[in-house]
Every structure is written in structure tokens, then in C-alpha cells.
Amino acid sequence: MADKEIDDVDRAILYALQEDARNMSSGDIAERTGTSDSTVRKRISRLESEGIIKGYSASIDYQQSGYPLRMMLYCTASIPRRGELVPEILKIDGVVSVQELVTGEQNLLVTAVGESDGDITPVAQELLDMGLNVTDEVLVRSHETTPFGKFDSGGRDEEEG
């Protein structure tokens, strides 16, 4: 939980970083939010230290990069173990994400990428070897994301000292 409430400036910063963190300078964000460059840098630092900004990563088009298969594997783990299994699952070659689900029988969603079925099948086998029940597999054609709209407040004329 954040030490300080997230306000409109913080939301505008988060939105801008989600749009294009690589090319969005603190000066660009300051202009959008009506604040100073130093305010934006301080805010970003605070958001990072509080764990609200968890990191920065590239959005990869796996199909264009030679890995045309994206498979979502719905798994069931015992409730006490599901959270502790996530880091172990992320170590499996080909796994790019794990989501812990809190409703329904299927409580882990594992996404894996590969060139062929031969790359995805071992992922499923490793999940089974870990004691997970793979209840469904879904082949994904495309995956697109967008910044979270509630962060797009445009900022206010607030200045932090």
C-alpha cells in the first residue's frame, strides 16, 4: 500500500509511463501535468520505492520475433501453494507470465511462448510434474495492451516542494 495517496499528478505520470516509458522524459510528463521536471522525478522515485511502479520492460511481439505460438495454460494448484509456486513456474523455459487467480477452480494462468508445439508441450509437462492440474489450454492469436484509462486524468496544477 502506498505511503501517500495517489493523486491526479501521480495518475498522469503512471499513464504516461504506460504509454511509452522509454521515450517519455520527465520534462514531457511535467509539461502534461503542469508541474516541474523535478516534481515528476521525485514522484517517479516515490512511486518506484513504494512498489507502485514495479519496473520497466519492453513489450515484445513474440510472433514477429520468431515465436508464433502463445499458449495460455489454466492450472489448478492447492490454495496454500498457488502463490509460492509462481516464482518456480516463472523459471520454466518458455514461460513469460503467471497470473494468480482468486476465483474459480482454475487458480493459475500460465502464459508460454514457443516456435512449435514441441516448445509448449514441455512447459505443460513441467507444470504437471510440479503437481499442478492443467485444466485448459488456449492458443492466443494476438495480445494487445493499453494504458489503464483511470490514470489518464491529465494532471493538475499541483506543485510538490
Buried (B, 14 or more C-beta within 10 A) or exposed (E): EEEEEBBBBBBBBBBBBBEEBEEBEBEBBBEBBBBBBEBBBBBBEBBEEEEBBEEEEEEEEBBEEEBEBBBBBBBBBEEEBBEEBBEEBEEBEBBEEBEEBEEEEBBBBBBBBBEEEEBBBBBBEBBEEBEBBBBEBEEEEEEEEEBEEEBBBEBBEEEEE
